[in-house]
Amino acid sequence: MTSRKMMWLLALGVLALACVLTLTSVEARPKIVETIRLGPLGQGAGAVAINPVTNRIYVANADSDNIAVIDGETNSVLTVIPAGDWPMAVAVNPATNRVYTANIADNTVSVIDGATRRVIKTLSVGNQPTAVAVDSSRNRVYVTNWGSASVSIIDGATDAVVGSVPAGEYPSGLAVNPSGNRLYASNLLNMSVSMIDLERGVIEATVQVGDHPTGQAIDPKANRVYVANLWSGSVSVIDGGTNIVIATIPVGEMPESLAIDVEDAHLYVSNRGDESVSAVDINSNTVLYTIDLKLRGSGLAVNDIANRIYVTAPFDNKLVVVEDPPAVVRTPTTTPAATQTPVARASDIAVTPAPAPPLKPIIQPATGAGVGPEESGASEALALGLALAGATLGIGGWYARRRWLR
């Protein structure tokens, strides 16, 4: 082999490697990594919540009157905790390791110790509680009461109901903005969202949204409220400063639940009607891709630390685990993460607190459609591409070494 041919072969290998790295990063797509069967004790899986500190997932099984506890590392069901009658909602306070469930049939809220996995208190609230939201910074818990047109307020320090504020007609979804001391309740039948001033305990505004608003999510940094409109197939975006709908995002059929990853600028929407999850770029208010679940999803939660999405399938008694890798790395940060002292928190396992995670790289939105469980992800393509590029480089290097030694 001539020297010129040898150099061309080496250049080809470098080019192949660069192309593989570029293409596979661009095409990195979410994929279903696990479908967890909740078993005979997990009937009617609906709402889902995550404690990112302990990496525990909690699923409210309405038909079984219990809460399933799942290990986020192994994707295995650890236990089920008896709750009240027909638990409709579940929320977690990571700072205290407390889990709260709204039990619609007996008008109660179950308070669960995440460390002992036991109900430590049962609180009476309004009629037909349907949604729960936690403000970890103030250690407050808020519960919508469907039949009472109100929101109950629970003091997390004493686990006692300390008051209530009015809401609209048949409040269902709920979100709290701790920075603005505002509470948002979506009113199912009159197609509106009540903006509640927690300091004064009054409705300061009522905003009309889409048909049958249900789940909500909030971006406290941008002061934006996102509302799923079940029968409109859309998500309304409300400016929390002006109380005005600034955008309406078309998504899948019958969107029910929302969850947001503020750091990655992604909003996730579970679409019950077409068995999918939409991923929305909250910067442009456009759908980036759609994940085909092949199951009718309901509740949805995001672990932004692990880059995983959890969707319940109540008719199949399953929990679907979706891995959503970061999009293309545009400009990796070179600044190390600031040293922080870990805050001691309650946990159901005795571990030494981990140091603060490194800063996330700056990313671009991902492109392309989502993939199902039978389709291969970007990791397989990357591995194959790296192998081919490595083989090319290896052959070129072998010929170069052989020629130079001669």
Secondary structure by P-SEA (a helix, b strand, c coil): ccaaaaaaaaaaaaaaaaaaaaaaaaacccccccccccccccccccbbbbcccccbbbbbbccccbbbbbcccccccccccccccccccccccccccbbbbbbccccbbbbbcccccccccccccccccccccccccccbbbbbbccccbbbbbcccccccccccccccccccccccccccbbbbbbccccbbbbcccccccccccccccccccccccccccbbbbbbbccccbbbbbccccccccccccccccccbbbbcccccbbbbbbccccbbbbbccccccccbbbbccccccbbbbcccccbbbbbbccccbbbbbbbcccccccccccccccccccbbbbcccccccccccccccccccbbbbbccccccaaaaaaaaaaaaaaaaaaaaaaaaaaaac
